């Protein structure tokens, strides 16, 4: 198992987990989100390829009301 | 009349830009936006709520990006680095959308812009191909520097964010407009319709507001008031007001043909 931090919260994942699988686990498949891993953007097209590593810090964002 | 607001080469018929925060619900957001006639709406980029049902309605359903031009902003960012990261996320979120609102704040009480961080973020964003509409102080020298960096609109505050204090320093806005060629849009401080009209009468290219509408007792009615005020102020600016003078000595009615006095 590895531990990654999603929006500041620790989460246990399988060793061979990619971002697409994490997105699926979170129920975000097909949703309009954007993801940053360790302060770098991960384009949607790379979710399958991008493997997660122990200690990775992910930010998952959406659009909300704001001025 | 063919009088469009042009930002980064795109033409808009409304000069009123509206924020999507602080409304009671998405229905009110949508009704207020419709009443305002706005075409450009600001949105915030925030962490998704991991505990929440992912199928709940989202802002994107209520305010479809197909109908409105989204202006993702960096409200809440206090450093250039956070602002740049936020807008890179916004561009990914919105399929390569490049028109953004940069706002780097200085302190949480006043929400006054930190122009040093703003200049730094603007440089990075412009170099990465963003079209940056930038929130800033009403300092004309900083405004010109932001234009020189390549920002596509300069958006000075009229008074502090959310204060509703109106146009406190019209002279500085004038100094900015005298120096800057890109659209100057008043961002922050508008409290009521007359404030929007004053900004437009001064010659501003547009006004951006959120709390003035969302914080009104009847946001939808205020949105419609803001639409009319923005249009009225713009028309008055284009019409060219009469000069102010202490005495006119020029009455509106003819001076000839006045009936004679019977007391002699």
Contacts between the chains, C-beta under 8 A, distances in Angstrom:
chain1	res1	chain2	res2	distance
A	6	B	50	6.5
A	7	B	47	4.2
A	7	B	48	6.9
A	7	B	50	5.9
A	8	B	47	7.7
A	9	B	50	6.5
A	26	B	48	8.0
A	26	B	50	6.6
A	26	B	54	7.1
A	27	B	53	7.8
A	27	B	54	4.0
A	27	B	55	7.7
A	28	B	48	7.2
A	28	B	54	5.7
A	31	B	54	5.8
A	32	B	58	7.4
A	32	B	60	5.7
A	32	B	93	6.3
A	33	B	48	6.1
A	33	B	93	6.8
A	34	B	45	7.8
A	34	B	89	4.4
A	34	B	90	7.2
A	34	B	92	4.0
A	34	B	93	3.8
A	35	B	92	7.7
A	36	B	85	6.6
A	36	B	88	7.6
A	36	B	89	5.8
A	39	B	85	6.3
A	41	B	88	5.1
A	41	B	89	6.6
A	41	B	92	5.2
A	43	B	92	6.4
A	44	B	92	7.3
A	59	B	47	6.5
A	59	B	89	7.1
A	60	B	47	6.6
A	60	B	48	5.0
A	60	B	50	7.8
A	61	B	45	5.1
A	61	B	46	6.1
A	61	B	47	5.7
A	61	B	48	6.4
A	61	B	86	8.0
A	61	B	89	5.1
A	61	B	93	6.6
A	62	B	45	7.6
A	62	B	46	6.9
A	62	B	48	5.0
A	62	B	58	6.6
A	62	B	60	7.9
A	62	B	93	6.9
A	63	B	43	4.5
A	63	B	44	7.2
A	63	B	45	6.3
A	63	B	58	7.4
A	63	B	59	5.4
A	63	B	60	6.0
A	63	B	70	7.2
A	63	B	72	6.8
A	63	B	90	7.7
A	63	B	93	6.3
A	63	B	94	7.5
A	64	B	21	8.0
A	64	B	43	6.9
A	64	B	44	5.1
A	64	B	45	7.7
A	64	B	46	4.8
A	64	B	59	5.7
A	65	B	19	7.7
A	65	B	20	4.1
A	65	B	21	4.4
A	65	B	22	7.2
A	65	B	23	6.5
A	65	B	29	6.3
A	65	B	43	6.9
A	65	B	44	6.8
A	65	B	59	5.6
A	66	B	19	6.3
A	66	B	20	6.3
A	66	B	21	4.3
A	66	B	42	6.2
A	66	B	43	5.7
A	66	B	44	2.6
A	66	B	46	7.8
A	66	B	73	6.2
A	66	B	75	5.6
A	66	B	210	7.8
A	67	B	19	3.2
A	67	B	20	7.8
A	67	B	21	4.8
A	67	B	22	7.5
A	67	B	42	5.7
A	67	B	44	7.8
A	67	B	73	7.2
A	67	B	75	6.2
A	67	B	161	7.3
A	67	B	162	7.9
A	67	B	209	7.9
A	67	B	210	3.2
A	67	B	211	6.9
